[in-house]
Amino acid sequence: MDTIERIYRAYFTDVYRYCMRLCGDPDIAEELTSDTFFTAMQKIDRFRGDCELRVWLCEIAKNRYLSEQRKKRTVPLDETVESAADSPESLAVQRDDADRASEAVHRLDEPYKEVFLLRVYGEMPFENIGRLFGKTANWACVTFHRAKAKIKAELEEKQ
């Protein structure tokens, strides 16, 4: 039995359960789990051993899930409708604000950043987020609101 097959057998259940907690849909969780192991197979030489293999696999699963969520939220340009109020200047300001907000999110420390991303992009309930961290839904809610406050403070500071 090769290394990837042993890893698959040892961690499939853990990764699948994690994916189920992320999305709540068995079909999507199964596809996400498959994508995770496929990605791991391609990148196994990059595993540095800084964490448990299960943690690394779950991190891959989370990144794949968030990436898919971002794709779903993106509207193709040919489907957008510009209103008369959307002048080039106002659109430029909106894009600049969005870029600054995105940069502020990526500068957040953990767990604020991950909780914020899971809530906003993953549209995950606080209960599920809390469970992922081994905490309560209240902890996830408080952490999310603190992350929002940090982002807001940074954006107001740079105006």
Residue pairs with C-beta under 8 A, 6 or more apart in sequence:
1 9
3 44
4 37
4 40
4 41
4 44
7 37
7 40
7 44
7 53
7 57
8 37
11 53
11 54
11 57
12 33
12 37
14 54
14 57
14 58
15 33
15 36
15 37
15 54
15 57
15 58
15 61
16 29
16 30
16 33
18 58
18 61
18 62
18 132
19 28
19 29
19 30
19 32
19 33
19 36
19 61
19 65
20 26
20 29
21 128
21 131
21 132
22 29
22 32
22 61
22 62
22 65
22 118
22 122
22 124
22 128
22 132
23 29
23 32
23 65
24 128
32 61
32 64
32 65
32 68
33 61
35 61
35 64
36 57
36 60
36 61
36 64
37 57
39 60
39 64
40 47
40 56
40 57
40 60
43 60
47 53
47 56
51 59
62 114
65 122
66 117
66 118
66 121
66 122
69 121
69 122
69 123
70 121
73 121
82 91
97 155
100 155
100 158
101 151
101 155
104 150
104 151
104 154
104 155
105 113
105 116
105 117
105 147
105 151
106 113
107 154
108 116
108 147
108 150
108 151
111 133
111 143
112 143
112 146
112 147
112 150
113 147
115 129
115 133
115 140
115 143
115 144
115 147
116 144
116 147
116 148
116 151
118 124
118 129
118 132
119 126
119 129
119 140
119 144
125 137
126 137
126 138
126 140
126 141
126 144
127 137
127 140
129 137
129 140
129 144
130 136
130 137
130 138
130 139
130 140
133 139
133 140
